[in-house]
Amino acid sequence: MLQNRNKISGIAVALFVVCSGTGFAVAAALGNIAAAALGALIGLYLLFSIKVADQWDKVAVLRLGRYVGLRGPGMFHIFPIVDTLSRYVDQRVRVASVTAESTLTRDTVPVNVDAIVFWLVWNAEKSILEVEDFVQAITTSAQTGLRESIGRHELAQMITERESLGRELQRILDEKTNPWGITVQSVEIRDVRIPQALEDAMSRQAQAERERQARNILGQAETEISEKFSQAALTYHDNPVALHLRAMNMLYEAIKERGSMVIVPSSAVETMGLGGTLATASLAGAKPA
């Protein structure tokens, strides 16, 4: 955040109070008002000459309008009237939210995109001397770069490849801001919104695609089953005994459950010789008199 260039530190206020109080005390003790005036003047000088910058702050000192150097962090001294300060520059990582509304993609689809830009000032001297308001410059450049990136991508790419879109936007912004002493660390695409009508059409398209895939899988399964049945038919055709055993197994599976009823053609019973088997199964299930 840009801080006021004319802020007065708490240390300067304390020194002003101490010097003024000391001057008035000496004046009262000696009966000389000049001591009070001298103490007040020294206090006023210290009030406007002693400055303090926080650990993350830098500030430029201009002497008669010419740049003489950076100050901070910590306490530093300037000459009032002769020296002026720029705004304090915060060198911590900062976040800027940018939005591109109703921007056309490469395939002419209007989208609303929200992004977050993480950036920091790595050279406070350049950021102060090269650009008037670098915070506003970052925000405006990010919005412009976001619109340019959207126009070079299709909708499907923006939805599925957000990371690549963020990296491209970071590269575009970094090229612009590096001469200002500012670097863009990363850009994250937070949201991509499309018109409701288009969203409904895409949902129906995805549903139809799923239905097509399901039908293809079902057809493929039917084909594999028919191939297995064809192989089984060939095996049973060459081996009637195996066919009889299979039929007997199926009949056993059907009648082994209590309370079940199975109707078997007499021709099948005679062909497979199952008369004795059925009689045995019936007697096994009958209760003794």
N, C-alpha and C positions, 0 to 999 in steps of 0.2 A: 504494500500500500504506500502511496506517496504521502509523506508527512509534511506538515507546514514548515516552511523554511525559517520562519521567525519564532519557532517555539522556544520557550524559556525553560531551562532545566531547573530542577529542584535545588541542585547545588548552588546555582547562581542566585536563586531567591534567598537561600540560607546565608550566603556570603553577604548579600545586600543587607539583610536584617542585622547580621553581626557587625558589619562595618558602620551602619547607621547608628545602631545602639551604642557601639563603642564611642563614636564621635559625640553623641549627645551626653554620654556619661562623662567623658573628658571635659566637654564644654561646661557641664554642671559643676564639676569639681574645680575647674580653673576659672570659671566665670568668663570664658572666652568663647563667643559664638562661632568664631572661625573654625574651631575644632569640630563642631557639629556639621558645619558646611563641608569641611574637608572629608569627614567620614561619610556624609551622604554622597558626595561626588565619587569617592572611591567605590562605594557600594553600587551606585548606578553604572559605573564603568564595568565592574565585575558582573553585574546583572546582565549586561548585553554582550560581554566578551567571552564569558565562560559558557561553552556548549558541551552537550553530552550526546553521543550517538550510541544506540544499542548495539549489541553484538552482531546483529545481522544487517546493520545500516551502514551506508556510505553517503558522504555528502561532499560536494565540490565547493571550494572556496574561490571566489572571484574578487580580486583586488583591483579596484577602479575599473571593473568590467573585464579584466583579463584573468584567465584561468591560471591558478597558482598551484593547485594540487587537490588531492582527496584527503578527507579527514574521517576518522572513525575506524573501528569502534572505540568507545571510551570517551574520556574528557579531552577537549582541545580548546585552544584559545584563538580568538580573532580580534581584529581591531575594529571597533564599532565605527560606522559611517564609511570608513575606507573599504572594509571587507563586507561582502555579501555572500549569502549561502544559497546554493541551489536547493531543490527539494530533496529530502532524504530518500535514498533508494534502498528498498528492501531486497536483499539478495537471496532470500529463501525461495524454495519452489512454490510457484503460484499456479492457480487453476483459473482458466477462462472458459466459460460455457458459450458455445456458438450454435446458431440455428440457421438452417437453410430451408426456407418454406417454398413450396410449390416450384421446386427446381426440376427441370426435365432431365431424365437420364438419356443415355445414348440411344435407347429404343423408345424415346419420347413418352416416358411414363412420368407423370408429376409425383414427386415424393417430398416428404418433409423429413429432414435429417437433423438429429441432435448429436453434438460431439463435445468432448471435453479436451482442452489443450493444457498440458502441463509444461510450464516454461520457467526459466529463471534468468536473472541478470548475472552474467559471468564477468563482465567488464563494465563497472559503473561509470567510468570516465566516458566511454563511447556512448552509453545509453543516455547520459546527461547532455553531451555536446552534440551528438549526431541527430537526435530526434526530439521534437518538442514534447510529445506526450506518448511515451512508448506503450503504455497500457492500452490506450485507444488504438494505437497502430497495430498492436498484436491482435486485438479483437477484430478490427476491420480486415486485416490480412487473412485471418483465419476464416472469416465468413466468405471472403472472395475465393480463397483456395479451396474451401469445401465445395462451393458451387462449381468450380472448374473440375474438381475430381469427380463430382456426380455426373457432369456432362460427358466424361470420358468412359464411364462404366455403364453396363446394362443393369437392369433391375435385379436379375438373378445373381450377378456378381456382387452387388451391394449387399444382398441379403446373406449370401453364403460366404463371402470373402471380406468381412468387415476389417479384419486385421490388415490385409493388404491395402485396403482403402485408407486406413489410419496411417500406415507407414508411408504411403505416397503423400498424404497431406502433411505429415511431419517433414518429409524431405522438401516439399515446396515451401513451407513456412521457414524452415531452417536456412534455406538459401536467401530468403529476404531479411531475416532478423540477425544473422551472424554479423553483418557490418555494423549493426547497432549495439553489439556487445551482449546480445541476447541469444540464448539457445532454446530450442523447443525439444524437450526430452521425449515426449510421446503424445500421441493423439489417439483417443478412444472414441469409437462410434457408439454412442449410447442407444440410439433408437432410429429405426427406419420405418416410417409410416407411409402407407399408400392409400388411395381412395377406397372407400368401403365397397363400391360396386366392383372394382377390380379385385379386391380381396375375396369377395364372394365368388367371382368367376375363377380365380386361382384355386379356391377350395373345391369347387365342382370339378375342375380339371384334375386335381390331385385324387379326388375320390374316384373319378372314372379310370385313372391310371391304376389305382389299387384294384379296382374291379377287373380290369383287363389282366393284370398279373395273376389274380386269383383264378380266373378262368383258364389261363395258360397252364398254371400249375395243376389244376384239376384235369385238364386234357392230357397233360404229360403223365399224370398218375394213371389215368384210364389206359393210355397206350402201354405203359409198363405192365399193368395187370393183365391186359389182353395177351401180351407176349408171354407172360408166365402161364396163362391158361393154355395157350397154344402148345407150349412145351410140355405141359402136363397131359394134354390130349394125346400128343404123340407117344408119350411114355405109357399111358393107359391102353392105347391102341395096340401096341406091341406086346403088352403084358396084361391079359385079362384078369389074372389072379390078383394083381395089384389093384385093379379097378374094383374087384369084389371086396378086397380088404378095406379099401377106402370107403365103399358103400356101407360095409358092416360097421366101421368106426363111426361114420356119421349117424347111422341108425342107433348105435349104442349111446352116443352123446345126446340123442334126442329123447330116448326112453329112460335114461338113468335118473332124471328128475322125478320125484314123487308127484303124483297127480297129473302128469302129462299124458296126452293121448296122441298117438302117431298112426296115421292111416297109410299103409304100405300096399301098393298093388300086388295082387297074387302072383302076377308074372315075375315081378322082381324077387319075390320070395322063392319061387321055384327056380329062377335062374341062378340065384346066389346060394341056393341050398340053405335058406335061413329058417326053414320050418322048425327044425330042432332048436335053433338058437332062440327063436321067439318063444317057443314053449318053455324052454328053460328059464328065460327071463321072467315069463309070466308066473311060473311056479315059484320062483325065488321071491316075487313080490306078493304072493297070495298069503293070506293069514291061515293058520291051521284051524280045522273045524273043532 
